[in-house]
């Protein structure tokens, strides 16, 4: 959708990838039923995290600490992501996990990684032209473990 709204329909901004082949499309669709038992099994052994931020706190009273950064220009972030060959989301994810890791260390929490859920775009190819772009709900949540360093 963002590509269709841009001034030019140019895929070069995105991380370099190829469209999925027919074999890849078939394998992804065939593997889906085999993932269901794996997901069910992993949810059976899931335990509630010991959240050091809210541990033993029934009432949230007291001093509120809030941090912010200096104002950053979006175009600078975009230029930095292009020069590094990563996406803007990669830069933001790195900043968030590094900050969260620092907070965990200050609170003496031994966690070295966290699990997050990211939206994944389930499409096997880009739309060939701007006119072909349509708004479809083809997203899925993918769990991802992210290091806090």
N, CA, C and O of each residue as an XYZ file, in Angstrom:
596
protein
N       0.825     -1.189      0.000
C       0.000      0.000      0.000
C       0.872      1.257      0.000
O       0.603      2.210     -0.731
N       1.923      1.246      0.831
C       2.820      2.406      0.857
C       3.495      2.607     -0.491
O       3.687      3.738     -0.938
N       3.849      1.516     -1.127
C       4.480      1.592     -2.441
C       3.541      2.249     -3.446
O       3.979      3.059     -4.263
N       2.258      1.910     -3.395
C       1.286      2.476     -4.326
C       1.055      3.956     -4.066
O       0.713      4.698     -4.987
N       1.237      4.400     -2.817
C       0.997      5.801     -2.481
C       2.230      6.671     -2.714
O       2.132      7.896     -2.641
N       3.365      6.082     -2.986
C       4.581      6.864     -3.176
C       4.575      7.550     -4.536
O       3.756      7.239     -5.401
N       5.485      8.472     -4.705
C       5.560      9.220     -5.958
C       5.869      8.345     -7.157
O       5.393      8.600     -8.264
N       6.660      7.321     -6.933
C       6.994      6.398     -8.023
C       6.851      4.972     -7.525
O       7.085      4.687     -6.350
N       6.480      4.107     -8.396
C       6.275      2.710     -8.021
C       7.611      1.996     -8.151
O       7.885      1.350     -9.163
N       8.453      2.117     -7.103
C       9.823      1.632     -7.161
C      10.080      0.684     -5.999
O       9.997      1.089     -4.840
N      10.394     -0.579     -6.298
C      10.639     -1.578     -5.278
C      12.046     -1.491     -4.678
O      12.347     -2.208     -3.724
N      12.896     -0.642     -5.208
C      14.291     -0.630     -4.771
C      14.444     -0.227     -3.305
O      15.460     -0.546     -2.687
N      13.455      0.466     -2.735
C      13.545      0.875     -1.339
C      13.458     -0.337     -0.406
O      14.101     -0.363      0.643
N      12.669     -1.330     -0.788
C      12.444     -2.483      0.056
C      13.676     -3.380      0.091
O      14.537     -3.315     -0.786
N      13.741     -4.218      1.122
C      14.824     -5.184      1.227
C      14.782     -6.061     -0.019
O      13.719     -6.511     -0.447
N      15.948     -6.291     -0.585
C      16.021     -7.055     -1.837
C      15.508     -8.476     -1.626
O      15.988     -9.197     -0.751
N      14.544     -8.864     -2.424
C      13.992    -10.207     -2.359
C      13.434    -10.561     -3.724
O      13.238     -9.698     -4.580
N      13.188    -11.827     -3.905
C      12.582    -12.271     -5.155
C      11.176    -12.752     -4.863
O      10.843    -13.075     -3.723
N      10.363    -12.798     -5.885
C       9.018    -13.326     -5.722
C       9.110    -14.838     -5.519
O      10.052    -15.478     -5.988
N       8.136    -15.400     -4.824
C       8.142    -16.836     -4.534
C       7.862    -17.638     -5.801
O       7.018    -17.269     -6.618
N       8.585    -18.736     -5.942
C       8.359    -19.622     -7.084
C       7.111    -20.466     -6.822
O       6.593    -20.489     -5.706
N       6.642    -21.146     -7.841
C       5.461    -21.995     -7.694
C       5.714    -23.091     -6.649
O       4.839    -23.391     -5.836
N       6.908    -23.684     -6.675
C       7.240    -24.731     -5.698
C       7.195    -24.180     -4.267
O       6.687    -24.847     -3.365
N       7.717    -22.984     -4.057
C       7.696    -22.379     -2.730
C       6.268    -22.096     -2.276
O       5.933    -22.307     -1.110
N       5.436    -21.626     -3.181
C       4.044    -21.353     -2.833
C       3.337    -22.632     -2.398
O       2.604    -22.638     -1.409
N       3.561    -23.707     -3.137
C       2.922    -24.986     -2.820
C       3.430    -25.517     -1.481
O       2.636    -25.978     -0.660
N       4.744    -25.458     -1.251
C       5.317    -25.957      0.006
C       4.801    -25.189      1.220
O       4.530    -25.793      2.258
N       4.665    -23.891      1.109
C       4.143    -23.099      2.220
C       2.715    -23.521      2.537
O       2.356    -23.700      3.700
N       1.923    -23.674      1.520
C       0.530    -24.065      1.742
C       0.424    -25.490      2.310
O      -0.427    -25.764      3.156
N       1.287    -26.384      1.842
C       1.258    -27.763      2.336
C       1.791    -27.881      3.769
O       1.372    -28.774      4.507
N       2.699    -27.002      4.169
C       3.296    -27.094      5.504
C       2.385    -26.555      6.603
O       2.595    -26.849      7.779
N       1.390    -25.781      6.237
C       0.517    -25.162      7.239
C      -0.131    -26.178      8.175
O      -0.082    -25.964      9.386
N      -0.739    -27.278      7.699
C      -1.346    -28.238      8.636
C      -0.337    -28.859      9.611
O      -0.710    -29.226     10.725
N       0.913    -28.979      9.215
C       1.929    -29.561     10.098
C       2.365    -28.598     11.196
O       2.924    -29.028     12.206
N       2.119    -27.304     11.013
C       2.498    -26.316     12.015
C       1.499    -26.262     13.170
O       1.853    -25.844     14.273
N       0.276    -26.674     12.932
C      -0.755    -26.593     13.971
C      -0.383    -27.415     15.198
O      -0.471    -26.888     16.307
N       0.036    -28.700     15.063
C       0.451    -29.440     16.275
C       1.636    -28.790     16.981
O       1.701    -28.795     18.210
N       2.562    -28.239     16.229
C       3.721    -27.579     16.840
C       3.267    -26.377     17.670
O       3.751    -26.178     18.785
N       2.350    -25.583     17.141
C       1.843    -24.422     17.874
C       1.080    -24.857     19.127
O       1.233    -24.256     20.190
N       0.267    -25.892     18.998
C      -0.483    -26.389     20.153
C       0.457    -26.916     21.233
O       0.255    -26.647     22.417
N       1.471    -27.656     20.834
C       2.431    -28.203     21.782
C       3.211    -27.094     22.495
O       3.429    -27.160     23.704
N       3.626    -26.085     21.745
C       4.373    -24.988     22.371
C       3.487    -24.189     23.320
O       3.979    -23.670     24.321
N       2.166    -24.076     23.024
C       1.307    -23.342     23.943
C       1.023    -24.105     25.218
O       0.726    -23.495     26.245
N       1.108    -25.439     25.178
C       0.897    -26.233     26.386
C       2.002    -25.949     27.395
O       1.742    -25.900     28.597
N       3.227    -25.761     26.926
C       4.367    -25.557     27.810
C       4.710    -24.082     28.025
O       5.767    -23.764     28.569
N       3.841    -23.202     27.609
C       4.073    -21.774     27.814
C       3.754    -21.420     29.258
O       2.747    -21.866     29.809
N       4.604    -20.630     29.857
C       4.356    -20.195     31.225
C       4.293    -18.673     31.255
O       4.829    -17.990     30.382
N       3.642    -18.178     32.257
C       3.516    -16.740     32.414
C       4.878    -16.163     32.780
O       5.572    -16.695     33.648
N       5.253    -15.091     32.127
C       6.526    -14.447     32.427
C       6.493    -13.806     33.806
O       5.451    -13.346     34.272
N       7.639    -13.787     34.437
C       7.808    -13.076     35.691
C       8.195    -11.649     35.327
O       9.372    -11.353     35.121
N       7.220    -10.781     35.251
C       7.447     -9.419     34.775
C       8.013     -8.552     35.893
O       7.307     -8.217     36.844
N       9.270     -8.195     35.778
C       9.927     -7.420     36.829
C       9.370     -6.004     36.925
O       9.575     -5.337     37.939
N       8.678     -5.533     35.905
C       8.138     -4.164     35.953
C       6.885     -4.096     36.817
O       6.644     -3.085     37.476
N       6.088     -5.155     36.824
C       4.826     -5.124     37.568
C       4.784     -6.151     38.683
O       3.738     -6.343     39.303
N       5.883     -6.806     38.948
C       5.946     -7.864     39.953
C       5.548     -7.338     41.332
O       6.094     -6.344     41.811
N       4.598     -8.016     41.955
C       4.123     -7.703     43.300
C       3.633     -6.267     43.436
O       3.768     -5.666     44.503
N       3.073     -5.717     42.381
C       2.535     -4.352     42.434
C       1.053     -4.425     42.101
O       0.675     -4.583     40.940
N       0.230     -4.312     43.111
C      -1.205     -4.362     42.849
C      -1.751     -2.988     42.501
O      -2.717     -2.868     41.747
N      -1.129     -1.950     43.052
C      -1.559     -0.586     42.746
C      -0.387      0.144     42.105
O       0.728      0.123     42.626
N      -0.638      0.767     41.010
C       0.410      1.516     40.322
C       0.414      2.947     40.833
O      -0.188      3.834     40.229
N       1.090      3.161     41.935
C       1.209      4.499     42.497
C       2.679      4.819     42.648
O       3.521      3.921     42.651
N       2.982      6.069     42.770
C       4.371      6.458     42.965
C       4.876      7.286     41.803
O       4.100      7.793     40.993
N       6.172      7.413     41.737
C       6.798      8.250     40.725
C       6.739      7.571     39.361
O       7.011      6.377     39.234
N       6.384      8.342     38.360
C       6.334      7.834     36.992
C       7.575      8.331     36.269
O       7.846      9.531     36.218
N       8.321      7.391     35.714
C       9.507      7.752     34.946
C       9.177      7.633     33.467
O       8.625      6.628     33.018
N       9.516      8.652     32.731
C       9.224      8.643     31.298
C      10.436      9.212     30.567
O      10.999     10.232     30.966
N      10.822      8.537     29.498
C      11.965      8.992     28.724
C      11.529      9.319     27.310
O      10.534      8.801     26.803
N      12.278     10.164     26.711
C      12.039     10.498     25.311
C      13.380     10.837     24.685
O      14.373     11.047     25.382
N      13.395     10.888     23.387
C      14.631     11.247     22.702
C      14.442     12.599     22.041
O      13.350     13.168     22.041
N      15.506     13.086     21.492
C      15.367     14.312     20.717
C      14.530     14.011     19.475
O      14.418     12.859     19.057
N      13.958     15.036     18.901
C      13.127     14.830     17.726
C      14.007     14.424     16.538
O      15.018     15.062     16.245
N      13.602     13.365     15.876
C      14.361     12.845     14.752
C      13.568     13.046     13.472
O      12.353     12.851     13.444
N      14.255     13.432     12.431
C      13.605     13.613     11.136
C      13.447     12.262     10.450
O      14.395     11.480     10.377
N      12.255     11.996      9.951
C      11.973     10.720      9.298
C      12.896     10.497      8.098
O      13.359      9.379      7.876
N      13.164     11.536      7.335
C      14.012     11.382      6.153
C      15.440     10.994      6.540
O      16.107     10.280      5.791
N      15.915     11.455      7.699
C      17.247     11.057      8.166
C      17.268      9.566      8.518
O      18.220      8.852      8.206
N      16.198      9.119      9.172
C      16.099      7.702      9.528
C      16.018      6.864      8.257
O      16.649      5.812      8.160
N      15.250      7.327      7.295
C      15.110      6.608      6.023
C      16.454      6.534      5.303
O      16.820      5.485      4.773
N      17.188      7.645      5.284
C      18.494      7.665      4.625
C      19.470      6.730      5.335
O      20.241      6.024      4.684
N      19.440      6.725      6.669
C      20.306      5.835      7.441
C      19.974      4.372      7.151
O      20.874      3.549      6.982
N      18.685      4.051      7.094
C      18.308      2.659      6.832
C      18.767      2.218      5.445
O      19.216      1.086      5.268
N      18.654      3.109      4.466
C      19.119      2.763      3.114
C      20.628      2.564      3.086
O      21.124      1.637      2.445
N      21.363      3.439      3.785
C      22.828      3.336      3.769
C      23.299      2.054      4.472
O      24.346      1.505      4.130
N      22.528      1.587      5.449
C      22.904      0.362      6.172
C      22.344     -0.890      5.500
O      22.737     -2.005      5.843
N      21.440     -0.715      4.557
C      20.844     -1.860      3.877
C      19.832     -2.598      4.730
O      19.638     -3.802      4.566
N      19.181     -1.880      5.648
C      18.156     -2.472      6.502
C      16.875     -1.649      6.379
O      16.876     -0.573      5.782
N      15.792     -2.160      6.945
C      14.534     -1.426      6.897
C      14.442     -0.455      8.068
O      15.203     -0.554      9.030
N      13.515      0.468      7.977
C      13.262      1.399      9.078
C      12.802      0.616     10.304
O      13.181      0.941     11.430
N      11.991     -0.412     10.088
C      11.539     -1.256     11.205
C      12.719     -1.902     11.918
O      12.702     -2.037     13.142
N      13.746     -2.302     11.166
C      14.933     -2.896     11.786
C      15.614     -1.890     12.720
O      16.037     -2.244     13.821
N      15.716     -0.645     12.276
C      16.340      0.386     13.113
C      15.531      0.631     14.379
O      16.093      0.724     15.470
N      14.221      0.736     14.236
C      13.360      0.976     15.398
C      13.424     -0.208     16.351
O      13.509     -0.024     17.566
N      13.382     -1.416     15.812
C      13.452     -2.623     16.651
C      14.766     -2.649     17.430
O      14.777     -2.982     18.615
N      15.848     -2.308     16.784
C      17.153     -2.291     17.441
C      17.169     -1.268     18.584
O      17.669     -1.558     19.671
N      16.629     -0.091     18.340
C      16.599      0.950     19.376
C      15.746      0.515     20.561
O      16.132      0.714     21.713
N      14.599     -0.072     20.284
C      13.697     -0.489     21.362
C      14.308     -1.618     22.181
O      14.296     -1.560     23.411
N      14.841     -2.644     21.524
C      15.386     -3.776     22.271
C      16.643     -3.401     23.049
O      16.869     -3.909     24.147
N      17.453     -2.522     22.490
C      18.641     -2.071     23.219
C      18.230     -1.292     24.463
O      18.809     -1.488     25.532
N      17.240     -0.412     24.339
C      16.750      0.353     25.492
C      16.121     -0.553     26.531
O      16.373     -0.403     27.727
N      15.302     -1.495     26.081
C      14.655     -2.413     27.002
C      15.689     -3.284     27.716
O      15.549     -3.564     28.907
N      16.725     -3.711     26.994
C      17.800     -4.483     27.606
C      18.503     -3.703     28.700
O      18.862     -4.260     29.737
N      18.699     -2.410     28.468
C      19.343     -1.554     29.474
C      18.463     -1.427     30.723
O      18.959     -1.482     31.848
N      17.157     -1.256     30.513
C      16.227     -1.170     31.645
C      16.230     -2.479     32.429
O      16.243     -2.460     33.660
N      16.217     -3.617     31.731
C      16.240     -4.916     32.403
C      17.500     -5.069     33.243
O      17.437     -5.567     34.366
N      18.644     -4.646     32.713
C      19.900     -4.750     33.473
C      19.857     -3.878     34.717
O      20.320     -4.285     35.782
N      19.294     -2.663     34.580
C      19.188     -1.768     35.733
C      18.300     -2.369     36.822
O      18.534     -2.157     38.011
N      17.278     -3.122     36.405
C      16.357     -3.751     37.353
C      16.837     -5.145     37.770
O      16.136     -5.867     38.479
N      18.044     -5.511     37.317
C      18.654     -6.808     37.627
C      17.804     -7.989     37.139
O      17.721     -9.024     37.801
N      17.191     -7.818     35.997
C      16.435     -8.906     35.372
C      17.396     -9.646     34.451
O      18.044     -9.009     33.620
N      17.515    -10.979     34.566
C      18.503    -11.723     33.785
C      18.114    -11.982     32.323
O      18.884    -12.598     31.587
N      16.939    -11.525     31.896
C      16.481    -11.813     30.529
C      17.481    -11.310     29.498
O      17.957    -10.178     29.579
N      17.793    -12.164     28.530
C      18.704    -11.787     27.450
C      17.977    -11.620     26.134
O      18.530    -11.082     25.174
N      16.715    -12.090     26.086
C      15.917    -11.933     24.873
C      14.450    -11.893     25.259
O      14.060    -12.341     26.337
N      13.649    -11.349     24.362
C      12.207    -11.304     24.562
C      11.535    -11.889     23.327
O      12.118    -11.941     22.244
N      10.319    -12.319     23.514
C       9.561    -12.814     22.369
C       8.501    -11.775     22.029
O       7.746    -11.332     22.895
N       8.458    -11.400     20.775
C       7.476    -10.428     20.308
C       6.672    -11.057     19.175
O       7.043    -12.098     18.633
N       5.591    -10.421     18.836
C       4.767    -10.868     17.726
C       4.793     -9.769     16.680
O       4.405     -8.633     16.952
N       5.251    -10.109     15.482
C       5.322     -9.112     14.420
C       4.325     -9.465     13.320
O       4.087    -10.640     13.045
N       3.749     -8.449     12.697
C       2.854     -8.745     11.577
C       3.671     -9.113     10.346
O       4.660     -8.453     10.026
N       3.263    -10.145      9.678
C       3.956    -10.569      8.461
C       2.995    -10.444      7.285
O       1.814    -10.775      7.387
N       3.516     -9.970      6.197
C       2.740     -9.800      4.983
C       2.780    -11.114      4.215
O       3.845    -11.546      3.774
N       1.632    -11.746      4.053
C       1.578    -13.045      3.393
C       1.220    -12.835      1.918
O       0.061    -12.953      1.521
N       2.210    -12.531      1.144
C       2.041    -12.383     -0.299
C       3.228    -13.062     -0.962
O       4.344    -13.032     -0.443
N       2.988    -13.658     -2.082
C       4.066    -14.374     -2.759
C       4.741    -13.536     -3.833
O       5.769    -13.943     -4.374
N       4.184    -12.373     -4.151
C       4.779    -11.507     -5.181
C       4.265    -10.086     -4.999
O       3.186     -9.871     -4.447
N       5.049     -9.116     -5.472
C       4.598     -7.734     -5.480
C       3.561     -7.550     -6.576
O       3.542     -8.291     -7.559
N       2.708     -6.567     -6.400
C       1.777     -6.231     -7.473
C       2.584     -5.629     -8.616
O       3.461     -4.802     -8.365
N       2.321     -6.009     -9.850
C       3.163     -5.534    -10.964
C       3.079     -4.030    -11.220
O       4.081     -3.417    -11.585
N       1.914     -3.430    -11.037
C       1.773     -1.984    -11.275
C       0.984     -1.353    -10.138
O       0.349     -2.046     -9.342
N       1.033     -0.046    -10.077
C       0.292      0.686     -9.053
C      -1.210      0.424     -9.164
O      -1.897      0.339     -8.146
N      -1.716      0.297    -10.369
C      -3.149      0.077    -10.588
C      -3.605     -1.288    -10.077
O      -4.783     -1.462     -9.765
N      -2.697     -2.255     -9.988
C      -3.045     -3.598     -9.527
C      -3.103     -3.713     -8.006
O      -3.594     -4.713     -7.482
N      -2.607     -2.703     -7.293
C      -2.559     -2.768     -5.835
C      -3.981     -2.711     -5.277
O      -4.780     -1.851     -5.650
N      -4.276     -3.648     -4.376
C      -5.577     -3.645     -3.710
C      -5.361     -3.912     -2.227
O      -4.399     -4.571     -1.834
N      -6.254     -3.401     -1.429
C      -6.159     -3.562      0.013
C      -6.732     -4.919      0.382
O      -7.934     -5.158      0.259
N      -5.853     -5.803      0.834
C      -6.257     -7.153      1.212
C      -5.777     -7.416      2.633
O      -4.745     -6.900      3.061
N      -6.522     -8.206      3.337
C      -6.126     -8.569      4.693
C      -5.358     -9.885      4.636
O      -5.908    -10.946      4.927
N      -4.082     -9.807      4.260
C      -3.239    -10.999      4.162
C      -2.063    -10.864      5.128
O      -0.898    -10.922      4.733
N      -2.397    -10.684      6.392
C      -1.362    -10.549      7.403
C      -1.503    -11.670      8.413
O      -2.596    -12.193      8.633
N      -0.410    -12.024      9.010
C      -0.397    -13.035     10.060
C       0.612    -12.607     11.112
O       1.577    -11.903     10.813
N       0.386    -13.031     12.326
C       1.341    -12.737     13.396
C       2.405    -13.813     13.457
O       2.088    -15.002     13.493
N       3.655    -13.408     13.468
C       4.752    -14.362     13.547
C       5.551    -14.084     14.821
O       6.073    -12.983     14.997
N       5.650    -15.089     15.720
C       6.441    -14.887     16.935
C       7.934    -14.847     16.580
O       8.410    -15.597     15.728
N       8.641    -13.965     17.246
C      10.065    -13.774     16.962
C      10.787    -13.508     18.271
O      10.356    -12.667     19.060
N      11.883    -14.219     18.506
C      12.705    -13.939     19.680
C      13.761    -12.918     19.294
O      14.476    -13.085     18.306
N      13.847    -11.866     20.082
C      14.745    -10.750     19.787
C      15.730    -10.590     20.938
O      15.316    -10.531     22.096
N      17.041    -10.517     20.637
C      18.023    -10.312     21.713
C      17.919     -8.883     22.275
O      17.545     -7.952     21.562
N      18.251     -8.730     23.539
C      18.167     -7.419     24.189
C      19.528     -6.732     24.252
O      19.770     -5.935     25.159
N      20.411     -7.022     23.316
C      21.731     -6.389     23.313
C      21.931     -5.577     22.065
O      22.987     -4.970     21.886
